[in-house]
Amino acid sequence: MDNRPIGVFDSGLGGLTAVKELATLLPGEDIVYFGDTARIPYGNRSRETIMRYAEEDIWFLLSKNVKYILAACGTVSSTYPAERAAKLSVPYLGVVGATAQAAAQASQSGRIGIIGTKATVNSGSYAKFIQTLRPDAEITAIACPLFVPVIEAGRIARDDLITTTLAKEYLAPLKEAGVDTLILGCTHYPIITDIIGDVMGPDVTLINSGREGAHCVHQHLGTEDMLSEKTEGGSLSFYVSDSPDSFWEIGKLFLGEGLEGPVEQVRF
Ligand code: DGL
């Protein structure tokens, strides 16, 4: 048993998709979330910068005495090396492995699509994982750099013209490739599942990286005997690097109703 909180971080608020899932799976766990809202997006930045930001995010969560760190960010998960993660004082998980595994299992045809930030797609991280699990897979990966800013701006309604237009353009090569499974390889994207689903059609299975990451944390904590003694009443604490004023405007969209907690600003 381990009653310390679980630490979750992202470049912004997209990682809250994983928090929502974790809070549902493990209602007794305390969760500390850090969103680097002053420096988002990470996905267009160099590997060096993403690494530096990730180190600072991890350091912050460790200062909150967390027992486990989930990088609920496709970009960091694709960049932060496993060898470094293995040296941390607590277990660390990125979302890529669990998500790739879910996609490899879900796909009938082996034609799998991946969407993510530029850094994620250029790293080839999801593709590498899938190919070890399914060498027959035909993978089409597309960077969608404008999705994150439109999502953080709240343009997420199913009929939103800007987001729908972007989705049609970004997803056209995936439709052409005939993928039957599509990885939402950035934790922001599940919030526009309806728009992506409408464009891709009902026969394409969408895989949510935040959800898969959360399921994997749940499993690890169980097998490593690191679950909290509490089975309900877990607390949520949120930290952001930009002003917390508008946190709930967008945060609510990711978390849904009923998940609340204090929000504080952090300065590195
Ligand atoms: N949620 C991040 C990711 O999964 C957002 C992307 C960004 O910061 O550019 O990649």
Boltz pocket constraint, residues with backbone or C-beta under 6 A from the ligand:
constraints:
  - pocket:
      binder: B
      contacts: [[A, 10], [A, 11], [A, 12], [A, 14], [A, 15], [A, 40], [A, 41], [A, 42], [A, 43], [A, 44], [A, 72], [A, 73], [A, 74], [A, 75], [A, 76], [A, 117], [A, 120], [A, 148], [A, 185], [A, 186], [A, 187], [A, 188]]
      max_distance: 6.0
